[in-house]
Amino acid sequence: MKKVLLVLLAAGIFGFVACGESSEQKASKEKAMADSIAAAQADSISNAASMAADSAATDSSAADSTK
């Protein structure tokens, strides 16, 4: 009985390992992650530029009001 269970366990482990991700699935996940990072960087740059423009406008209006 122990040998039968051992064989079934070995077959189960082999089947689990054999049914892993394909290289296409791995490449798809890597591309999705790279796209997500690129989008986050673009959003961050856009927000920084917007904040810099707002800061410049605030600074120039403060300078105008002191004259």
Legacy VTK file of the C-alpha trace (Angstrom):
# vtk DataFile Version 3.0
C-alpha trace
ASCII
DATASET POLYDATA
POINTS 67 float
0.000 0.000 0.000
2.879 2.347 0.815
4.430 1.771 -2.591
1.160 2.588 -4.340
0.826 5.829 -2.392
4.446 6.700 -3.105
3.944 6.138 -6.836
0.763 8.256 -6.812
2.524 10.999 -4.893
5.441 10.970 -7.333
3.043 11.096 -10.287
1.170 13.980 -8.693
4.339 15.964 -8.118
5.513 15.281 -11.661
2.150 16.376 -13.059
2.175 19.544 -10.965
5.653 20.512 -12.161
4.940 19.602 -15.779
1.876 21.849 -15.892
3.823 25.031 -15.140
3.701 28.256 -17.115
4.764 28.236 -20.722
7.411 30.620 -22.004
4.682 32.615 -23.781
2.839 33.132 -20.505
6.040 34.220 -18.770
6.845 36.666 -21.575
3.315 38.045 -21.432
3.592 38.645 -17.679
6.978 40.340 -18.083
5.621 42.597 -20.842
2.601 43.524 -18.726
4.867 44.411 -15.805
7.134 46.518 -18.042
4.104 48.322 -19.498
2.793 49.009 -16.005
6.134 50.434 -14.892
6.345 52.632 -17.991
2.832 53.954 -17.403
3.610 54.718 -13.763
6.785 56.572 -14.730
4.950 58.615 -17.371
2.245 59.486 -14.851
4.858 60.485 -12.287
6.658 62.721 -14.788
3.354 64.301 -15.797
2.451 64.990 -12.170
5.881 66.488 -11.479
5.617 68.795 -14.497
2.142 69.879 -13.416
3.318 70.590 -9.885
6.298 72.570 -11.203
4.018 74.675 -13.407
1.643 75.324 -10.514
4.564 76.247 -8.282
5.945 78.657 -10.888
2.536 80.292 -11.298
2.169 80.678 -7.536
5.655 82.138 -7.217
5.086 84.658 -10.003
1.732 85.765 -8.580
3.335 86.224 -5.163
6.059 88.357 -6.725
3.463 90.490 -8.547
1.499 91.174 -5.374
4.577 92.509 -3.534
5.203 95.275 -6.061
LINES 1 68
67 0 1 2 3 4 5 6 7 8 9 10 11 12 13 14 15 16 17 18 19 20 21 22 23 24 25 26 27 28 29 30 31 32 33 34 35 36 37 38 39 40 41 42 43 44 45 46 47 48 49 50 51 52 53 54 55 56 57 58 59 60 61 62 63 64 65 66
